[in-house]
Amino acid sequence: MSDLFEDNAPGQNAPEFTVSEISGAVKKVIEGEFGHVRVRGEIGRVSRPASGHLYFDLKDERAVIAAVSWKGQAARLAVRPEEGMEVIATGRMTTFPGQSRYQLIVENIEPAGAGALMAMLEKRRKALQAEGLFDPELKKPLPYLPEVIGVITSPSGAVIRDILHRLRDRFPRKVLIWPVAVQGQKCAPEVTRAIEGFNALSPGGSMPRPDLLIVARGGGSVEDLWGFNEESVIRAVAASDIPLISAVGHETDTTLIDYVSDKRSPTPTAAAELAVPVRLDLLAWVGEQEGRLARALSQSIGQRGQHLRDLARALPKLTSLTENARQRLDRASEQLPAALRLVTQKRRLHLSEVSAAVRPEALRRVLREAAARFDERRARLVPGLLSRDMMRKQEVLQGTLSRLDLTSRNQLARWGRKLDGLERMRQTLGYRQTLERGYAVVRGDGDVVTTSKAAAKASALEIEFADGRLPVGGSPAKPRAKSKPPTDQGSLF
Amino acid sequence: MSDKKVSEMSFEQAMAELETVVGQLERGDVPLEESIKLYERGAALKKRCEEKLKEAEEKVAAITLDGDGNPTGTKAVEGL
């Protein structure tokens, strides 16, 4: 049975591990040995699950290592890992015993070498450009003379001093410094915040809102200037309502902020020069304008004076204008008495011609002729002629009147006869003749009654005979029948 | 000639109009009355420009920030 146990076999006296024990031992070795490593490699597949942790592969030509950056750390990474990026990842190695895996816990990632960094920068630049953030239409003109200049930079160091010195030389202004870190991981968020913060100030508030911003930093390595390449900074500059000058690094350094700023300046000193004009130059210019104004006015007046004098010379003398008229007046006034005399003579001659015909004898002759004509007419006027005519007309009138008299008498006699005839006719036809013959008319309440029914209804009856009326059963009715036309009795027959 | 009050103009506006006024006056094609008015306006504009140039006062302040990076006020900066 003893050979069932192989414990004592040569080389077989090493201790036994359980899986957990060996996994734990491996973990201890790996974590102890690789507690802080920098690994250079290309980023492979990247995955960002909703948990916020970041998983990616690091690889080179022959090997792959799994890398993870926990949620809190992933947000603080200086560089966002992207597939294909050449990076140096800093962190520690650990194992994951449950799956027999080992992995790198990444604390930071930096681009590996300038080439990789520049490639990344170029990629980012193209993406932002495609978005239109660098469009020339977005560039705002700088104010000619800003009242307040906001400077976003490190509050200590040569940069702010250079800017202030140059401003002082050219045109001292109010300057508000927003202190920021100009390198390192705090740089981009602080610069972003400063740009947004200046824009958020209200004009005329306790903190005056600048009308020009300068973002400045001295020269440095690509890594030092990296904050000014960050997307948050670029977007803040693009969104800024206040015109902004970028002055980051030296002339040869180009950061993305230079693409998006309204004006790029090679150095901080140059930014101050872009920001304000030279005061003394302006004072000289104003003085010069004043001189030009005065010269122009006096020249204008001088020219007009000369023109006036020229015109005055060309103006004819007053006497020469009146001479002619005066001469005409003289001549006319000389001729006036003679002309008057001539006119009077002419009129007098005419008067004498006319008055020669006007003599009393002529008037008397006219009167005599008129009297003769009157006498002649009067002689022809004989009263007998008139009275004869009147007598004749009288006779005619008498004749006519007697004829009228005769005719009307005849007419009246004719009408009288006709009336008698008609009366006789009436008498014959009237009901009273009938009464003479013994008939009577019965009336009830004044109306003629023709039936026994109507007689029974009447309150009082009356009988008319030829010689009068007799009431029946009552006092005699009022003689209303008089008003009734007797012709009503026609209906009795 | 703009109707804006000279006393409300920025330096740049006053400067631009002063330039125009001088140019108009120098061309000499404006009536005399007008040119006197132009001169007076030019003189006012020049005065405004000078005023703005005299307002050349340096005042440097730094913004103070709280722990979260929000501005809390300003403090004067000297010796830079």
Interface residues (C-beta under 8 A of the other chain):
Chain A: P143 Y144 L145 P155 I160 R161 L164 L167 R168 F171 P172 R173 K174 V175 L176 I177 W178 P179 P189 E190 R193 G197 S206 M207 R279 L282 L283 W285 V286 Q289 E290 R292 L293 A294 A296 L297 Q299 S300 I301 Q303 R304
Chain B: S10 F11 E12 M15 L18 E19 V21 V22 L25 E26 G28 V30 L32 S35 I36 Y39 G42 A43 K46 C49 E50 K52 L53 A56 E57 E58 K59 V60 A61 A62 I63 L65 G69 N70 P71 G73 T74 V77 L80
